[in-house]
Structures are given as structure tokens and as C-alpha cells.
Amino acid sequence: MNYIIFGGSGFIGTHLINLLSNNNQGNIYNLDIVENNHGGKSKFIHCDVRNKVDINIPFAENDVIFNFAAVHTTPGHPDHEYFETNIWGAENIIDFAEKCNIKKIIFTSSIAPYGASEDVKTEKTLPTPNTPYGISKLVAEKIHTAWQAKDFDNRKLTILRPGVVFGKGENGNFTRLYWGIRKKRFLYPGRKDTIKACIYVKELVRFMLYSLDSQKNGVEIYNCSYYPAYTIEQISNSMMKATGMKRNIPKIPGGLLKTAASVIGMAGGKALGIHPDRVKKLMISTNISGEKLSLSGYVFQYTFDQALEDWFEDNARQFLK
């Protein structure tokens, strides 16, 4: 079997390739614009998904495609870049799957199609995206779903909507939170009960392989998160416990923090990861329900606390990054 991973040089792709390699499962192809053969674990092929995918390798219908290719950092990109990569990329990858008669795709979407609100979101919640990234990801989901519907009885599509994905190499929300706490720069913005649904990257890629074996043909959508989801206070406390930090994190009015972030941002705070839009995101819950995943039969390898401890071990118990 061939594993064809679009966007395999990135954070999630790297962890998937490590898992596949450790399990000695088939040929692993990494199709990306950033060269990375993962120390010989994968075969790198330069590929820009905004263009037609033209690869002269004999793939077959029992192979599987993982689509991780995306522009995703928000804020961080002009609006058009989300649509160019996420929508054109989906179309070109689907055309490639059609040409090679590949019948299995795992597409990593996002919780952004749900839109920003405090309400809990299940897989049956009507998506109402309110950002270019969220809109582009929802359109990409529909492109993949249309591909599956053309041969419903023989094609398998898994759409994953992860919460915050954390682990070694993340360099994102959890990494910023850790260093904010460690350097005494993190403050609770107006509340401590903001829900931040999340999943450990090693757990996410293990579930991908589980879904390949367990899912029947058709379409399955999964919110990928620990269930029930954790609050920012619970996450902060667990992070401090796992890394041996002792901090008293104060709570300040959210409006005051956003104003401070705006002032610091104008003074060059971007390098510190301080941005008023990030503060605003921190104040809004990402309250997706991982109940469907928890009832799927998949057995989690790590509890949330164990995942943080494992991440710390991966960094020689020096830091989280």
C-alpha cells in the first residue's frame, strides 16, 4: 500500500509519517512545497497543490491519500491565500485521486467552519463560518464530499475537524501558552472558563489509521478532541503540573488586555506573539464535542495529562515546543 501525504512536511504530517514508518506500513510519499524526507522515512516529491498534480508514480485504488495541505494560520495571511491553497488544492488533489482511481481519502479540515460562538458544536451542527479560513475549509469539505458521492459504494472519505492540536513541533497555541506562563506574560483575559477543545497530535494520527481500518465506505465526519473538552484554566494547570512550573496566573478585564495587545502590537509585539486578534480568540470558546470520537471504539493511548507529560519528554524535559 502507498500512503500519499499532501502537506507531509508540516506538523501533523511529520507525526503521521513517524507513526507509519514505525509500523513499517508501505511506501510513504510526502508531497509538499517544503522539502523533508523525514530522515529517509518518506519519499519527498515537490508539489504545489495550487497547481495540477502531475506525478509519474504507479498508484493504485487500494492506496490512501491524506490531505493536510493548507494555509491555516489566523491571523497571518491575506484572505485570498486561504482560498487559493485550500480550495484549489482540494480540487487538484481530488482530480489526482480520480486519475489514479484512489478510493480512500482522509481530509484534515478544521473547527473553523462552525464559526465563532460559545455553543457546543457536534458533527450535526450547521456550519456557519465567519472567516476566510473557515469558509475555504468548508468549501474544501464539500469538494471532497462530492468526490465520494460519485462512487458512494466504493469510496471512503474521513473528514476530521480537530480542536487545538498540540505536541512536539506545534509552534502554535499551546506552545505560546506554555511560554506565556513560563515568562509570566500570560493572563486570563476576563475569564478562566473559556473552553478550548484540543487533541494530542500522536492521538490524532493514531485515530487516522484506526479510521482507515474501521470505517465502511461512505463519509464520516469527526470532531477530534478530548471529551469532555477542557477549559483554559484546566489546560494551564495541567501544563504547569506536567512541566514543574508554579505560577499564580491573574485574571484581568478582557478589554484591557485587548487594548494592551493593540499598543504592544504597534510597538513590535508581533515577534512576541501578541496580537489583538489572538487575544480575542482566547476569549471565545472553541467548544466542539468529541463525544462521537469517544464512542467510535477508538481507545485513547494518552489521557490529557499523560499527553502533556509525553510532549515534555519529547523535549528532554526542558520545555514545550
C-alpha positions, 0 to 999 in steps of 0.5 A, a space after each residue: 500500500 502507498 500512503 500519499 501525504 499532501 502537506 507531509 512536511 508540516 506538523 501533523 504530517 511529520 507525526 503521521 509519517 513517524 507513526 507509519 514508518 514505525 509500523 513499517 506500513 508501505 511506501 510513504 510519499 510526502 508531497 509538499 512545497 517544503 522539502 523533508 524526507 523525514 530522515 529517509 522515512 518518506 519519499 519527498 516529491 515537490 508539489 504545489 497543490 495550487 497547481 495540477 498534480 502531475 506525478 509519474 508514480 504507479 498508484 493504485 485504488 487500494 492506496 490512501 491519500 491524506 490531505 493536510 495541505 493548507 494555509 491555516 494560520 489566523 491571523 497571518 495571511 491575506 484572505 485570498 491565500 486561504 482560498 487559493 491553497 485550500 480550495 484549489 488544492 482540494 480540487 487538484 488533489 481530488 482530480 489526482 485521486 480520480 486519475 489514479 482511481 484512489 478510493 480512500 481519502 482522509 481530509 484534515 479540515 478544521 473547527 473553523 467552519 462552525 464559526 465563532 460562538 460559545 455553543 457546543 458544536 457536534 458533527 450535526 451542527 450547521 456550519 456557519 463560518 465567519 472567516 476566510 479560513 473557515 469558509 475555504 475549509 468548508 468549501 474544501 469539505 464539500 469538494 471532497 464530499 462530492 468526490 465520494 458521492 460519485 462512487 458512494 459504494 466504493 469510496 471512503 472519505 474521513 473528514 476530521 475537524 480537530 480542536 487545538 492540536 498540540 505536541 512536539 513541533 506545534 509552534 502554535 497555541 499551546 506552545 505560546 501558552 506554555 511560554 506565556 506562563 513560563 515568562 509570566 506574560 500570560 493572563 486570563 483575559 476576563 475569564 478562566 472558563 473559556 473552553 478550548 477543545 484540543 487533541 494530542 497530535 500522536 492521538 490524532 494520527 493514531 485515530 487516522 489509521 484506526 479510521 482507515 481500518 474501521 470505517 465502511 465506505 461512505 463519509 464520516 465526519 469527526 470532531 477530534 478532541 478530548 471529551 469532555 473538552 477542557 477549559 483554559 484554566 484546566 489546560 494551564 494547570 495541567 501544563 504547569 503540573 506536567 512541566 514543574 512550573 508554579 505560577 499564580 496566573 491573574 485574571 484581568 478585564 478582557 478589554 484591557 488586555 485587548 487594548 494592551 495587545 493593540 499598543 504592544 502590537 504597534 510597538 513590535 509585539 508581533 515577534 512576541 506573539 501578541 496580537 489583538 486578534 489572538 487575544 480575542 480568540 482566547 476569549 471565545 470558546 472553541 467548544 466542539 464535542 468529541 463525544 462521537 470520537 469517544 464512542 467510535 471504539 477508538 481507545 485513547 493511548 494518552 489521557 490529557 495529562 499523560 499527553 502533556 507529560 509525553 510532549 515534555 519528554 519529547 523535549 528532554 524535559 526542558 520545555 514545550 515546543 
